[in-house]
Structures are given as C-alpha cells and as structure tokens.
Amino acid sequence: MGMYVAHIDVQPPRILYVNSRAAEIVGSSREELIGRLPWSMLREQDHPTVRALIERPPGAPRAMLELVVERPDGTEVPIELAATRVRAAFGELSFGYFRDVSVEREVVAALRRSEARFRFLVESAPDGVVILKRGLIVFINPKAALLLGVGRGEAALGRSIASFLPPADAAAAGERIGAMLRKGIEFPPSEYGVLADRTRVVEIKSIACEWDGEQAVLAFARDVTERKAIQRRLVESDRLAALGTLAAGVAHEINNPLTYAHLSARRVARLLEGTGLPDEMLTAVRGHLDDIVHGIARIASITRSLRSFVSDDAEAPGRVDLEAVLARALKMVDNDLRHAARLVREIGPLPPVVGNAARLEQVFVNVLINAIKALPPDPRERHEIHVAAEHVGERVTVAIRDTGCGIPTALRGRIFEPFFTTRDVGHGIGLGLWVSKTIIDTLGGEIEVDSIEDVGMTVRVHVPTHPAVAPAVELRAPVARSAVIEGTRRRRVLVIDDEPSICYAIAQALADDHEVAVATTGTSALALVEATKFDLILCDVMMPGMDGHELYRQIAERYPGLERRFVFMTGALASGIVKALDGLPNAWLVKPFEISDVLALIAASADAGEPAPDPLR
C-alpha cells in the first residue's frame, strides 16, 4: 500500500513523506517525490480532483477515488486513492493511501470480456436457453423467447415456465424438475407443446445448476416441429410404399381368378352353339354371360388402372392418348367423386400429347383427389367438379374446377412446396401438387392454380401436343387384342400356372384346335419339355418354387432356341416384374386375357415356320 503525507496549508502544498511502495507505484524515487505538489504524480486531468479532495475542510468524511498515476516514462497506472485531513502543531496535513489496481482492472476487464463473449454465444445460439429458479424464469435468450411465443425476453422474466405450456405438458415438466432437484435424476430430452403455437413441438433437455448461489435448472430448447413432421411423412411414405406392395399383391390375387372366370365364361358362350335351346332361353343365357364378362372386364380395368398408378414407370415421354388417360383417372376416383359432387365433363376430341400415360394419370388423380377433399360435407347436389379439356395451339389444356373451400391468399404461394398441406394431420402429406408439378415440368408443360377462398379452385394443366401425326398410344399393352386366326394347324401347347383352374380353363378353351398339356410347377413343366416337342409354352411368372423366369433360364440352357417360344402371363402389378418382362424379347399377357390373344400367338408361331427344337434325350 502506498502512503504519502502532504503539508497543505502552505503555498504551494508539498509532499513531506512517501513510503517505498508509493515511490514504486509512481515510478520515481522517494527523494524525487518529497517537496513536490501532492497531485503532481497523477495525470494532469486528475489534478483538480485531487486538489479538491486534499483541500476539503477538517472533519470531512473520508473519500476514495479511482485515479491514474502518470509515470515519468509515460506509462499509466490505475490506483485507488483515499485521503483524510489532520491538524498538526505546525499546520494542516493530508494523509493519503493508494494502491495499484492494474491487476484487478485487468481481471475485471477479462471477466467482462468473457461475460460479453458468453452472452453473445448464448444470445446468438440456435437453440433456446432458459434458467429457472423455483420454476420461474430468471434468464432467457432470444431464441427461447421466440419458441415460447413472447416478443421480448424481458416479458418472460419472473413468469412460471408452466404458463407457456399446455396443462398436461406443464404438469409433466413440473414433475421432472422436482425429481431433478430433489433426487438428482437426469432425464432424457422431452418433447413439449407451446400454448402460443399449438403446431409447434419443442424438445427440451434440462440439467440442475447453481444460479446466484441458489439451486436452479438450466434448460436447452430446440424446435423439432419440422423434424416431427418429416418423421410423420416418412411413416406415411412407408405406409404408401406398403400400400403399393399390397395393391400389387391384391391385384395379382384378383387377376388369377378373373382369368379362369373370364375364360370359362367365354367357353360357356361357345358351348351354347348347337345346344338346341329355345331362342328365348339362348338369348337370356347369352345376356347373363355378357353381364358376367362385362363385370369381369370392369374389375380387370380397375386392376390395370391400379397397376399403371402404382408402378414406377420411368419410360421416356412418348405419344399419349390424353382422353384415355383422363377416363382412367376419373375411374380411379369414381367411388369418392360420385358421393361428393356432380361430375361435369367437357372433353372433346384431343390430339396426342407428349408424356408418359402412367405419370399423367398420376397427375390428374392427384388433382382430382385434392378437388374432392376440398369439398365440404354437404349433399353432393350442392357441389360440382368440372373437368374440361381443349386443344389450343401447340398444347392441350385440362382444367379441373371444384366448388370447395379454396386456398387462402396468404398460402397460395406455397401450394407447390413439398410436404405443404392445408389438411389435418393424417389426411394427406402434401406431396400431390408438388409431384404433379415436377412431372408436368419434366414434360415441358405447365400447371397453374386459380383459387378464391370459400368459392373454389381451378387447376389448369398444360401439356404439349405430340408433333407426329400417327394415332396416340394408350397405356402399354403387352399383346394387342386380336381376332382368332382360322386355319392354323394343330400345335402342341404347354400351359404352366400354379393355379390349376387357370390351366384347366386355358386347356378347355384351346382343346378344340390344339393339343394342350398342363403343368402346375416348374419342375413338372421341365419333365414335360424333356418328353415332348412344344410349339408354344404359355408360362405364369409368379409361381412357388421355380418361378417363370427361372424355368425360362433353365430351358434356354438345356434346349437352346426353345425359350423363344415362351409367352409369359402375369396378374402381378409390381414394376420389377414389368421391367424384367420388358427386358426379354418374348411376348407377354396381362391377366385376364382373351383366348383370342393366345390363338393369335399360336398362329404367329406357325407363321414363323420354325419347328420346335427336339428335346435332348
């Protein structure tokens, strides 16, 4: 501690004594300081302050100042100075005590810098930070204030954290905080709702800490709303994928019995000829058979539409019959549409367009489903879905208009964003319009939306016309329908299917014109091929044990050339099967099929003029 004694009632006042520590702080020797003005060892700007302090009247209370010593070498030393006035026999004396506070100042400055950095980091953190004492908020950073729905953090100070949470979440938070403070239990991150925004989900991780000498809780909060939404969408996507797989399996199981029912109905119709039944009865029976065939055709049409909808058809854009695509899309949504609104169609003759039929059908199904879901639950007579298509210039425009709730103006700019939806959770994942726009953009087209809230919405899809003049193609048909070719000599046909009823129905239908053998497994089919020459092998794709592809491979290996006489048949919808069949040079049939298709293939094999290879002995 530095000390000096100054005689102050003489002119000029002068220093009578300084100790060695004072001399060290000032940077001068004791001899150099004695006799100088008491304030001369300080910065010039501090002289008036020290002079006023020293010249205070006797009895004035002790005063303490923070000043700066200016050393002879120009360096400055911050000091803390206290002075008092004492009357002595030879005059008034000032006793002063001062100490170097450089280290303290540096420590304080370092602490302040550290605190500033800490505050910057906390206040700039992407996660919310809250400190609670006795359940009340004593610190909150801007991110946490935003998550809790308060404009400024100051508005949350002193409030209970429970006041920001739904009742059930507030109770759970209170129990966890109590257990943490009383028993030291550490909990994993927990998810909470927020009263200010019912859609928001906040994940909070809390730890016990000390704040201002008291027990407290430090909580880190993160907005996981989008993450939860993505998790829901992933689950929804998994369900959609599972639904697609289920649809493919169900369609396969439906198409198999449809095949033998269809072939059997056709067989019965042929057997009626020459039965001698009265004309009236014959007409009635034929009418019933026609109804059966029509019903089977309707079911088959639905399963084929389902195949084109769920398959991953990545073919390059080609010529598409847009009228047929719209008809199939309307058929897909018919069940929902006819219970929700009246359908008005204005679809005139249209030129072929550029696209992929399955993808375009997906677009129109998405738009139609959105239109149906936008309708309030009123009687269907009050609502209308209007589908119109017209050819203008080098593109065709399809307009689908509904009389539903429309889209609020504030949300219209987001309707093509992925995962954006105005429906409740569980009623859509918000991908329909985004996927549709992606498809149309890829084709060089355009999709636009007009909407008036509480009046309705119109979606216009513009697709470029195809430049060629040939008729537009429809959805891929593996084998075109053909009339029965008369005059074909009897051929040997092998029918392979794990459904005995299908084998029997095909055999019965062909028996009048050809020799038919049947097998219900790949192994038994191989045994028949080894023993007999066949002109045509009609084989199912999906069979237990040895499936159609494996049988094809083994026959190609054992009897080269005979595999060219394979014709596959399938009732499956899986895109993998379709792609595998497309990769082979062989024809293939989609169940259910007409027997005339098989007869046409047999005739084609006869026209080829190639005898069946001899089986190896």
C-alpha positions as CSV (number, residue, x, y, z in Angstrom):
1,M,0.0,0.0,0.0
2,G,1.5,3.4,-1.0
3,M,1.4,6.3,1.5
4,Y,2.1,9.9,1.4
5,V,1.9,12.9,3.9
6,A,1.5,16.4,2.4
7,H,1.6,19.8,4.1
8,I,-1.4,21.6,2.6
9,D,-1.8,24.9,4.4
10,V,1.3,26.3,2.8
11,Q,1.7,27.7,-0.6
12,P,2.4,25.7,-2.6
13,P,1.3,22.5,-0.8
14,R,4.1,19.9,-0.8
15,I,4.8,16.3,0.0
16,L,6.6,15.7,3.2
17,Y,6.8,11.9,3.2
18,V,6.2,8.9,0.8
19,N,6.9,5.3,1.6
20,S,8.8,3.0,-0.7
21,R,5.7,1.3,-2.1
22,A,4.3,4.7,-3.1
23,A,7.6,5.5,-4.9
24,E,7.4,2.1,-6.7
25,I,3.9,2.7,-7.9
26,V,4.7,6.3,-9.1
27,G,7.9,5.2,-10.7
28,S,10.2,7.8,-9.0
29,S,12.5,7.7,-6.0
30,R,11.3,8.9,-2.6
31,E,13.8,11.8,-2.8
32,E,12.4,12.9,-6.1
33,L,8.8,12.9,-4.7
34,I,9.5,14.8,-1.4
35,G,8.8,18.5,-1.9
36,R,6.6,18.1,-5.0
37,L,2.9,19.0,-5.3
38,P,0.7,16.2,-3.9
39,W,-1.1,15.8,-7.2
40,S,1.9,16.1,-9.5
41,M,2.3,12.3,-9.6
42,L,-1.1,12.0,-11.3
43,R,-2.4,12.7,-14.8
44,E,-2.9,16.3,-15.5
45,Q,-6.7,15.9,-15.9
46,D,-6.9,14.4,-12.4
47,H,-5.1,17.4,-10.7
48,P,-8.3,19.4,-10.0
49,T,-10.0,16.3,-8.5
50,V,-7.1,15.6,-6.1
51,R,-6.6,19.2,-5.2
52,A,-10.3,19.5,-4.3
53,L,-10.0,16.3,-2.2
54,I,-7.0,17.5,-0.3
55,E,-8.3,21.0,0.4
56,R,-11.5,19.8,1.9
57,P,-12.1,21.2,5.4
58,P,-11.1,19.3,8.5
59,G,-13.6,16.7,9.7
60,A,-14.8,16.0,6.2
61,P,-15.6,12.3,5.8
62,R,-13.0,10.0,4.3
63,A,-13.2,9.9,0.5
64,M,-11.9,7.4,-2.0
65,L,-11.2,8.0,-5.7
66,E,-10.1,5.9,-8.7
67,L,-7.3,7.8,-10.4
68,V,-4.4,7.2,-12.8
69,V,-0.7,7.8,-12.0
70,E,1.4,9.0,-14.9
71,R,5.0,7.7,-14.6
72,P,8.0,9.6,-15.9
73,D,8.3,7.0,-18.7
74,G,4.8,7.8,-19.8
75,T,3.1,4.6,-18.6
76,E,-0.1,4.9,-16.7
77,V,-1.0,3.0,-13.5
78,P,-4.6,3.0,-12.2
79,I,-4.8,3.5,-8.5
80,E,-7.4,3.6,-5.8
81,L,-6.8,6.7,-3.5
82,A,-8.2,7.5,-0.1
83,A,-7.3,10.8,1.7
84,T,-8.0,12.4,5.0
85,R,-7.1,15.8,6.6
86,V,-5.4,16.1,10.0
87,R,-4.4,19.2,12.0
88,A,-0.9,19.1,13.5
89,A,1.1,21.6,15.7
90,F,2.8,23.0,12.6
91,G,-0.2,23.0,10.3
92,E,-2.8,21.0,8.2
93,L,-1.7,17.7,6.9
94,S,-3.2,15.4,4.3
95,F,-2.6,11.7,4.7
96,G,-3.2,9.7,1.5
97,Y,-3.2,5.9,0.9
98,F,-3.3,4.4,-2.5
99,R,-2.8,1.0,-4.2
100,D,-2.1,-0.2,-7.7
101,V,-5.3,-1.7,-9.1
102,S,-3.9,-2.6,-12.5
103,V,-4.3,-6.4,-12.0
104,E,-7.8,-6.0,-10.6
105,R,-8.7,-3.8,-13.5
106,E,-7.3,-6.4,-16.0
107,V,-9.1,-9.2,-14.2
108,V,-12.4,-7.3,-14.2
109,A,-11.9,-6.4,-17.9
110,A,-11.2,-10.0,-18.7
111,L,-14.3,-11.1,-16.8
112,R,-16.3,-8.5,-18.6
113,R,-14.9,-9.7,-22.0
114,S,-15.6,-13.3,-21.0
115,E,-19.1,-12.4,-19.9
116,A,-19.7,-10.5,-23.2
117,R,-18.5,-13.4,-25.2
118,F,-20.6,-15.8,-23.2
119,R,-23.7,-13.6,-23.5
120,F,-23.1,-13.2,-27.3
121,L,-22.8,-17.0,-27.7
122,V,-25.9,-17.7,-25.6
123,E,-28.0,-14.9,-27.2
124,S,-26.8,-16.0,-30.7
125,A,-27.3,-19.7,-30.0
126,P,-29.6,-21.5,-32.5
127,D,-31.2,-23.3,-29.5
128,G,-33.2,-21.7,-26.7
129,V,-31.6,-21.3,-23.3
130,V,-33.6,-20.8,-20.1
131,I,-32.6,-20.7,-16.4
132,L,-35.3,-21.4,-13.8
133,K,-35.3,-20.8,-10.1
134,R,-38.2,-22.2,-8.2
135,G,-40.0,-22.8,-11.5
136,L,-39.7,-19.1,-12.5
137,I,-37.7,-17.8,-15.5
138,V,-34.7,-15.8,-14.4
139,F,-32.8,-15.9,-17.7
140,I,-34.0,-16.4,-21.3
141,N,-32.2,-15.9,-24.6
142,P,-33.9,-14.5,-27.7
143,K,-34.3,-18.0,-29.3
144,A,-36.1,-19.3,-26.2
145,A,-38.3,-16.2,-26.2
146,L,-39.2,-16.9,-29.8
147,L,-40.0,-20.6,-29.1
148,L,-42.3,-19.6,-26.2
149,G,-44.1,-17.0,-28.2
150,V,-43.0,-13.9,-26.4
151,G,-41.8,-10.9,-28.3
152,R,-39.0,-9.9,-25.9
153,G,-37.2,-12.0,-23.3
154,E,-37.9,-9.4,-20.6
155,A,-41.6,-10.2,-20.9
156,A,-40.9,-13.8,-19.8
157,L,-38.7,-13.0,-16.8
158,G,-40.3,-13.8,-13.5
159,R,-43.1,-15.9,-15.1
160,S,-43.6,-19.6,-14.5
161,I,-42.4,-21.8,-17.3
162,A,-45.7,-23.7,-16.8
163,S,-47.6,-20.7,-18.0
164,F,-46.2,-21.2,-21.5
165,L,-47.1,-24.9,-21.8
166,P,-50.3,-26.9,-22.3
167,P,-51.7,-28.2,-18.9
168,A,-50.6,-31.8,-19.4
169,D,-47.1,-30.8,-20.5
170,A,-46.8,-28.2,-17.7
171,A,-47.6,-30.9,-15.1
172,A,-45.1,-33.3,-16.7
173,A,-42.4,-30.6,-16.7
174,G,-43.1,-29.8,-13.0
175,E,-42.7,-33.4,-12.0
176,R,-39.4,-33.8,-13.9
177,I,-38.0,-30.5,-12.5
178,G,-38.9,-31.6,-8.9
179,A,-37.4,-35.0,-9.3
180,M,-34.2,-33.5,-10.8
181,L,-33.7,-31.0,-8.0
182,R,-34.8,-33.3,-5.1
183,K,-33.3,-36.6,-6.2
184,G,-30.7,-35.7,-8.8
185,I,-32.4,-37.7,-11.5
186,E,-31.3,-36.8,-15.1
187,F,-34.0,-37.1,-17.7
188,P,-33.5,-37.6,-21.5
189,P,-34.8,-34.8,-23.8
190,S,-38.5,-34.5,-23.7
191,E,-41.0,-33.0,-26.2
192,Y,-43.5,-30.3,-25.2
193,G,-46.2,-28.3,-26.9
194,V,-46.4,-24.5,-26.7
195,L,-49.6,-22.5,-25.9
196,A,-48.6,-19.7,-28.3
197,D,-48.5,-22.1,-31.3
198,R,-50.3,-25.4,-31.0
199,T,-48.5,-26.8,-34.0
200,R,-45.0,-26.3,-32.5
201,V,-43.1,-29.1,-30.9
202,V,-40.1,-28.2,-28.6
203,E,-37.6,-30.6,-27.4
204,I,-36.1,-29.7,-24.0
205,K,-33.1,-31.1,-22.2
206,S,-32.6,-29.8,-18.6
207,I,-29.8,-30.1,-16.0
208,A,-29.5,-29.0,-12.4
209,C,-27.2,-26.0,-11.8
210,E,-26.5,-23.1,-9.4
211,W,-27.5,-19.5,-10.2
212,D,-26.7,-16.6,-7.9
213,G,-25.9,-19.1,-5.1
214,E,-29.2,-20.9,-5.4
215,Q,-30.3,-24.2,-6.9
216,A,-31.6,-23.8,-10.4
217,V,-32.4,-25.6,-13.6
218,L,-30.6,-24.9,-16.9
219,A,-32.8,-25.9,-19.9
220,F,-31.9,-26.1,-23.6
221,A,-34.8,-25.9,-26.0
222,R,-34.9,-26.9,-29.7
223,D,-37.7,-26.5,-32.2
224,V,-38.3,-30.1,-33.6
225,T,-41.6,-29.3,-35.3
226,E,-40.2,-29.9,-38.8
227,R,-38.3,-33.0,-37.7
228,K,-41.5,-34.4,-36.3
229,A,-43.3,-33.6,-39.5
230,I,-40.6,-35.3,-41.5
231,Q,-40.9,-38.4,-39.3
232,R,-44.6,-38.4,-39.8
233,R,-44.1,-38.1,-43.6
234,L,-41.6,-40.9,-43.6
235,V,-44.0,-43.1,-41.8
236,E,-46.7,-42.0,-44.3
237,S,-44.3,-42.8,-47.1
238,D,-43.6,-46.2,-45.7
239,R,-47.3,-46.8,-45.5
240,L,-47.8,-45.7,-49.1
241,A,-45.0,-48.0,-50.2
242,A,-46.6,-50.8,-48.2
243,L,-49.9,-49.9,-49.8
244,G,-48.4,-50.1,-53.2
245,T,-46.9,-53.6,-52.5
246,L,-50.2,-54.7,-51.0
247,A,-52.1,-53.3,-54.1
248,A,-49.8,-55.3,-56.4
249,G,-50.3,-58.5,-54.4
250,V,-54.1,-58.0,-54.2
251,A,-54.3,-57.3,-57.9
252,H,-52.4,-60.4,-58.6
253,E,-54.7,-62.5,-56.4
254,I,-57.7,-60.9,-58.1
255,N,-56.4,-61.3,-61.7
256,N,-55.8,-65.0,-61.3
257,P,-59.5,-66.0,-60.5
258,L,-60.6,-63.3,-63.0
259,T,-58.6,-65.1,-65.7
260,Y,-60.3,-68.5,-65.3
261,A,-63.7,-66.9,-64.7
262,H,-63.3,-64.9,-67.9
263,L,-62.1,-67.8,-70.0
264,S,-64.8,-70.1,-68.6
265,A,-67.5,-67.6,-69.4
266,R,-66.2,-67.4,-73.0
267,R,-66.1,-71.2,-73.2
268,V,-69.7,-71.5,-72.0
269,A,-70.7,-69.0,-74.7
270,R,-69.1,-71.1,-77.4
271,L,-70.6,-74.3,-76.0
272,L,-74.1,-72.8,-76.3
273,E,-73.8,-73.0,-80.0
274,G,-75.7,-76.1,-81.3
275,T,-77.3,-76.9,-77.9
276,G,-80.8,-76.7,-79.4
277,L,-82.0,-74.4,-76.6
278,P,-85.0,-72.3,-77.4
279,D,-84.0,-68.9,-78.9
280,E,-85.6,-67.0,-76.0
281,M,-83.6,-69.0,-73.4
282,L,-80.5,-68.9,-75.5
283,T,-80.8,-65.1,-75.7
284,A,-81.3,-64.8,-71.9
285,V,-78.3,-67.0,-71.1
286,R,-76.1,-65.1,-73.6
287,G,-77.3,-61.9,-71.9
288,H,-76.3,-63.2,-68.5
289,L,-72.9,-64.3,-69.8
290,D,-72.4,-60.9,-71.4
291,D,-73.1,-59.4,-68.0
292,I,-70.6,-61.7,-66.4
293,V,-67.9,-60.9,-69.0
294,H,-68.7,-57.1,-68.6
295,G,-68.3,-57.3,-64.8
296,I,-65.0,-59.2,-65.2
297,A,-63.8,-56.6,-67.7
298,R,-64.7,-53.8,-65.2
299,I,-62.7,-55.5,-62.4
300,A,-59.8,-56.1,-64.8
301,S,-59.9,-52.4,-65.9
302,I,-59.6,-51.3,-62.3
303,T,-56.7,-53.6,-61.5
304,R,-54.9,-52.4,-64.7
305,S,-55.5,-48.8,-63.8
306,L,-54.1,-49.6,-60.4
307,R,-51.0,-51.1,-62.0
308,S,-50.4,-48.0,-64.1
309,F,-50.9,-45.9,-61.0
310,V,-48.6,-47.7,-58.5
311,S,-45.9,-48.8,-60.9
312,D,-42.6,-47.0,-61.2
313,D,-42.8,-46.3,-64.9
314,A,-39.7,-44.4,-65.8
315,E,-40.1,-44.7,-69.6
316,A,-39.2,-41.7,-71.8
317,P,-42.0,-39.4,-72.8
318,G,-43.9,-40.6,-75.8
319,R,-47.2,-40.3,-77.6
320,V,-50.2,-40.4,-75.2
321,D,-53.9,-40.5,-75.7
322,L,-55.0,-37.9,-73.2
323,E,-58.7,-38.7,-73.4
324,A,-57.9,-42.3,-72.4
325,V,-55.7,-41.1,-69.5
326,L,-58.5,-38.7,-68.2
327,A,-61.0,-41.6,-68.5
328,R,-58.8,-43.8,-66.4
329,A,-58.1,-41.1,-63.8
330,L,-61.8,-40.4,-63.4
331,K,-62.4,-44.2,-63.0
332,M,-59.7,-44.3,-60.3
333,V,-61.5,-41.6,-58.2
334,D,-65.1,-42.6,-59.2
335,N,-66.1,-44.0,-55.8
336,D,-65.1,-40.9,-53.9
337,L,-66.2,-38.5,-56.5
338,R,-69.8,-39.7,-57.0
339,H,-70.5,-39.4,-53.3
340,A,-69.1,-35.9,-53.0
341,A,-70.2,-33.9,-56.1
342,R,-71.7,-33.9,-59.6
343,L,-69.2,-34.5,-62.3
344,V,-69.4,-32.3,-65.4
345,R,-67.3,-33.3,-68.4
346,E,-66.4,-31.2,-71.4
347,I,-63.7,-33.3,-73.1
348,G,-63.7,-33.0,-76.9
349,P,-61.5,-34.8,-79.4
350,L,-57.9,-34.2,-78.5
351,P,-54.7,-34.7,-80.4
352,P,-52.0,-37.0,-78.9
353,V,-49.7,-35.3,-76.3
354,V,-46.2,-35.7,-75.2
355,G,-45.8,-37.6,-71.9
356,N,-46.0,-40.8,-70.1
357,A,-49.5,-42.2,-69.6
358,A,-49.0,-43.5,-66.1
359,R,-47.4,-40.3,-64.9
360,L,-50.1,-38.1,-66.5
361,E,-52.7,-40.3,-64.9
362,Q,-51.0,-39.8,-61.6
363,V,-51.1,-36.0,-62.1
364,F,-54.8,-36.0,-62.8
365,V,-55.6,-38.4,-60.0
366,N,-53.7,-36.1,-57.6
367,V,-55.6,-33.0,-58.8
368,L,-59.0,-34.8,-58.7
369,I,-58.4,-36.1,-55.1
370,N,-57.4,-32.6,-54.0
371,A,-60.6,-31.3,-55.5
372,I,-62.8,-33.9,-53.8
373,K,-61.1,-33.4,-50.4
374,A,-61.7,-29.6,-50.7
375,L,-65.5,-30.1,-50.8
376,P,-67.4,-29.5,-47.5
377,P,-69.5,-32.4,-46.3
378,D,-72.7,-31.1,-47.9
379,P,-75.1,-33.0,-50.0
380,R,-73.5,-33.8,-53.4
381,E,-76.1,-31.9,-55.3
382,R,-74.6,-28.6,-53.9
383,H,-71.2,-29.2,-55.4
384,E,-69.7,-29.8,-58.8
385,I,-66.4,-30.9,-60.2
386,H,-65.9,-29.7,-63.7
387,V,-63.4,-31.4,-66.0
388,A,-62.7,-29.7,-69.3
389,A,-60.0,-30.2,-72.0
390,E,-59.3,-28.3,-75.1
391,H,-56.7,-28.1,-77.8
392,V,-55.2,-24.6,-78.2
393,G,-52.2,-24.0,-80.5
394,E,-49.4,-26.5,-79.6
395,R,-50.7,-27.7,-76.3
396,V,-53.7,-29.2,-74.7
397,T,-55.2,-27.6,-71.5
398,V,-57.0,-29.7,-69.0
399,A,-58.9,-27.6,-66.4
400,I,-60.3,-29.2,-63.2
401,R,-62.6,-26.9,-61.2
402,D,-64.2,-27.5,-57.9
403,T,-66.7,-25.6,-55.7
404,G,-64.8,-26.3,-52.5
405,C,-63.1,-24.1,-49.8
406,G,-60.3,-22.7,-52.0
407,I,-56.9,-21.7,-50.7
408,P,-56.4,-18.6,-48.5
409,T,-54.5,-15.8,-50.3
410,A,-51.6,-16.0,-47.8
411,L,-51.0,-19.6,-48.6
412,R,-51.2,-19.6,-52.4
413,G,-47.5,-19.1,-52.9
414,R,-46.8,-22.4,-51.0
415,I,-49.1,-24.8,-52.7
416,F,-46.4,-26.4,-54.8
417,E,-44.0,-26.8,-51.9
418,P,-43.2,-30.4,-50.9
419,F,-45.0,-31.5,-47.8
420,F,-47.2,-28.4,-47.7
421,T,-50.8,-29.2,-46.9
422,T,-53.8,-27.4,-45.5
423,R,-55.4,-30.6,-44.3
424,D,-55.4,-32.0,-40.8
425,V,-52.6,-34.4,-39.7
426,G,-53.3,-37.9,-41.1
427,H,-55.3,-36.6,-44.1
428,G,-52.5,-36.0,-46.6
429,I,-48.8,-35.5,-46.6
430,G,-48.6,-32.5,-49.0
431,L,-46.9,-34.2,-51.9
432,G,-49.6,-34.3,-54.5
433,L,-49.3,-30.9,-56.2
434,W,-45.5,-30.9,-55.8
435,V,-45.2,-34.3,-57.6
436,S,-47.7,-33.2,-60.2
437,K,-45.8,-30.0,-61.0
438,T,-42.5,-31.9,-61.1
439,I,-44.0,-34.4,-63.7
440,I,-45.5,-31.6,-65.8
441,D,-42.3,-29.5,-65.7
442,T,-40.3,-32.5,-66.9
443,L,-42.7,-32.9,-69.9
444,G,-42.2,-29.3,-70.8
445,G,-45.7,-28.3,-69.7
446,E,-47.1,-26.0,-67.1
447,I,-49.5,-26.3,-64.2
448,E,-51.2,-23.3,-62.6
449,V,-53.8,-22.7,-59.9
450,D,-56.6,-20.1,-59.5
451,S,-58.4,-20.0,-56.2
452,I,-60.9,-17.9,-54.4
453,E,-61.4,-18.7,-50.7
454,D,-64.8,-20.2,-49.9
455,V,-65.7,-20.3,-53.6
456,G,-63.5,-22.9,-55.2
457,M,-60.3,-23.6,-57.1
458,T,-59.3,-24.3,-60.7
459,V,-56.2,-26.2,-61.6
460,R,-55.1,-25.9,-65.2
461,V,-52.6,-28.5,-66.7
462,H,-51.0,-27.5,-70.0
463,V,-49.3,-30.4,-71.9
464,P,-47.5,-30.0,-75.2
465,T,-49.1,-31.8,-78.2
466,H,-47.1,-34.5,-79.9
467,P,-45.6,-33.4,-83.2
468,A,-46.2,-36.7,-85.1
469,V,-49.4,-37.4,-86.9
470,A,-49.9,-41.1,-86.1
471,P,-52.6,-42.0,-83.6
472,A,-51.6,-41.6,-80.0
473,V,-50.6,-44.6,-78.0
474,E,-52.5,-45.8,-75.0
475,L,-51.1,-47.3,-71.8
476,R,-48.7,-50.1,-72.6
477,A,-50.5,-53.2,-73.9
478,P,-48.1,-56.2,-74.0
479,V,-50.1,-58.1,-76.6
480,A,-52.7,-56.4,-78.8
481,R,-56.2,-57.9,-78.9
482,S,-56.6,-60.0,-82.0
483,A,-59.2,-62.0,-83.7
484,V,-58.9,-65.8,-83.7
485,I,-56.9,-66.8,-86.7
486,E,-58.6,-69.6,-88.6
487,G,-56.9,-72.3,-90.4
488,T,-53.9,-72.7,-88.1
489,R,-52.8,-76.3,-88.0
490,R,-53.0,-78.1,-84.6
491,R,-50.0,-77.2,-82.5
492,R,-48.7,-78.5,-79.2
493,V,-49.1,-76.0,-76.4
494,L,-47.8,-76.3,-72.8
495,V,-49.7,-74.2,-70.2
496,I,-47.8,-73.7,-66.9
497,D,-49.5,-72.0,-63.9
498,D,-49.7,-72.8,-60.2
499,E,-53.5,-72.1,-60.4
500,P,-55.0,-75.4,-61.7
501,S,-58.2,-73.6,-62.6
502,I,-56.3,-71.3,-65.0
503,C,-54.6,-74.3,-66.6
504,Y,-57.9,-76.1,-67.0
505,A,-59.7,-73.0,-68.4
506,I,-57.0,-72.4,-71.0
507,A,-56.8,-76.1,-71.9
508,Q,-60.5,-76.3,-72.4
509,A,-60.5,-73.1,-74.5
510,L,-57.7,-74.4,-76.8
511,A,-58.7,-78.1,-76.9
512,D,-60.9,-77.8,-80.0
513,D,-58.0,-76.5,-82.1
514,H,-54.7,-77.6,-80.4
515,E,-53.1,-80.3,-78.3
516,V,-52.6,-78.9,-74.8
517,A,-50.5,-80.2,-71.8
518,V,-50.6,-78.5,-68.4
519,A,-48.2,-78.2,-65.5
520,T,-48.7,-76.5,-62.2
521,T,-45.0,-76.4,-61.2
522,G,-41.7,-75.5,-62.9
523,T,-40.3,-79.0,-62.2
524,S,-43.2,-80.8,-63.8
525,A,-43.0,-78.5,-66.8
526,L,-39.3,-79.4,-67.3
527,A,-40.3,-83.1,-67.3
528,L,-42.9,-82.5,-70.0
529,V,-40.5,-80.4,-72.1
530,E,-38.0,-83.2,-71.9
531,A,-40.5,-85.7,-73.2
532,T,-42.4,-83.7,-75.8
533,K,-41.9,-81.1,-78.5
534,F,-44.0,-77.9,-77.9
535,D,-44.7,-75.2,-80.3
536,L,-45.7,-72.7,-77.6
537,I,-45.1,-72.5,-73.9
538,L,-47.5,-70.3,-72.0
539,C,-46.0,-69.7,-68.6
540,D,-47.0,-67.8,-65.5
541,V,-44.4,-65.5,-63.9
542,M,-45.0,-65.8,-60.2
543,M,-45.1,-69.5,-59.0
544,P,-43.8,-71.1,-55.8
545,G,-40.5,-72.9,-56.0
546,M,-39.3,-72.5,-59.6
547,D,-40.9,-69.3,-61.0
548,G,-41.4,-68.4,-64.6
549,H,-38.1,-66.6,-65.0
550,E,-36.0,-69.5,-63.6
551,L,-37.9,-72.0,-65.8
552,Y,-37.2,-69.8,-68.8
553,R,-33.4,-69.7,-67.9
554,Q,-33.2,-73.5,-67.5
555,I,-35.0,-74.2,-70.8
556,A,-32.7,-71.8,-72.6
557,E,-29.7,-73.5,-71.1
558,R,-30.9,-77.1,-71.8
559,Y,-32.8,-76.6,-75.1
560,P,-31.4,-73.5,-76.8
561,G,-33.9,-71.9,-79.1
562,L,-37.0,-73.3,-77.3
563,E,-37.0,-70.3,-75.0
564,R,-38.0,-68.2,-78.0
565,R,-41.4,-69.9,-77.9
566,F,-42.1,-68.8,-74.4
567,V,-45.1,-66.5,-73.8
568,F,-45.3,-65.2,-70.2
569,M,-48.6,-64.3,-68.4
570,T,-48.9,-62.4,-65.2
571,G,-51.5,-60.9,-63.0
572,A,-48.9,-59.0,-60.9
573,L,-48.6,-55.3,-60.8
574,A,-45.1,-54.9,-59.4
575,S,-42.9,-52.7,-61.5
576,G,-40.0,-55.0,-61.1
577,I,-41.9,-57.8,-62.9
578,V,-42.9,-55.5,-65.7
579,K,-39.4,-54.3,-66.2
580,A,-38.0,-57.8,-66.2
581,L,-40.5,-58.9,-68.8
582,D,-39.7,-55.8,-70.9
583,G,-36.1,-56.9,-70.9
584,L,-36.9,-60.1,-72.7
585,P,-37.7,-60.5,-76.4
586,N,-40.8,-62.6,-75.6
587,A,-44.4,-61.6,-75.7
588,W,-46.4,-61.5,-72.5
589,L,-50.0,-61.3,-71.5
590,V,-51.7,-59.5,-68.6
591,K,-54.4,-61.5,-66.8
592,P,-57.2,-61.7,-67.5
593,F,-56.8,-62.0,-71.3
594,E,-58.9,-63.2,-74.2
595,I,-58.3,-66.7,-75.6
596,S,-58.1,-65.0,-79.0
597,D,-54.8,-63.5,-77.8
598,V,-53.4,-67.0,-77.2
599,L,-54.7,-68.2,-80.5
600,A,-53.0,-65.3,-82.3
601,L,-49.7,-66.1,-80.6
602,I,-50.0,-69.8,-81.7
603,A,-50.8,-68.7,-85.2
604,A,-47.7,-66.4,-85.1
605,S,-45.5,-69.3,-84.1
606,A,-46.9,-71.3,-87.0
607,D,-46.2,-68.4,-89.4
608,A,-42.6,-68.2,-88.2
609,G,-42.1,-71.6,-89.8
610,E,-39.6,-72.7,-87.2
611,P,-40.2,-76.3,-85.9
612,A,-39.9,-76.7,-82.2
613,P,-36.4,-77.9,-81.2
614,D,-36.1,-81.6,-80.3
615,P,-35.7,-82.1,-76.6
616,L,-32.4,-83.6,-75.5
617,R,-32.6,-87.3,-74.8
